[in-house]
């Protein structure tokens, strides 16, 4: 990601923070499910 993208995100910090948290939670959930399936 370029510095200009981060600058835009700072302006919309409230919204982008929520989207980022939601994305990270989904990503962690997907990776956890994937790891669980591989362990079985």
C-alpha positions as CSV (number, residue, x, y, z in Angstrom):
1,X,0.0,0.0,0.0
2,X,1.3,3.4,-0.9
3,X,1.6,6.4,1.4
4,X,-1.3,8.2,-0.4
5,X,-3.6,5.3,0.5
6,X,-2.7,5.6,4.2
7,X,-3.3,9.3,4.0
8,X,-6.8,8.8,2.7
9,X,-7.5,6.2,5.4
10,X,-6.4,8.6,8.1
11,X,-9.1,11.1,6.9
12,X,-11.7,8.4,7.2
13,X,-10.2,6.7,10.2
14,X,-13.5,5.8,12.0
15,X,-14.9,4.0,9.0
16,X,-11.7,2.4,7.7
17,X,-10.8,1.2,11.3
18,X,-14.1,-0.6,11.5
19,X,-13.6,-2.2,8.0
20,X,-10.1,-3.1,8.9
21,X,-11.1,-4.8,12.2
22,X,-13.9,-6.6,10.4
23,X,-11.5,-7.8,7.6
24,X,-8.9,-9.0,10.2
25,X,-11.6,-10.9,12.1
26,X,-12.8,-12.6,8.9
27,X,-9.2,-13.4,7.9
28,X,-8.4,-14.9,11.3
29,X,-11.6,-16.9,11.3
30,X,-10.8,-18.3,7.8
31,X,-7.3,-19.2,8.7
32,X,-8.4,-20.8,11.9
33,X,-10.9,-22.9,10.0
34,X,-8.2,-23.8,7.5
35,X,-5.8,-24.8,10.2
36,X,-8.5,-26.9,11.9
37,X,-9.3,-28.7,8.7
38,X,-5.6,-29.5,8.1
39,X,-5.1,-30.8,11.6
40,X,-7.9,-33.2,11.2
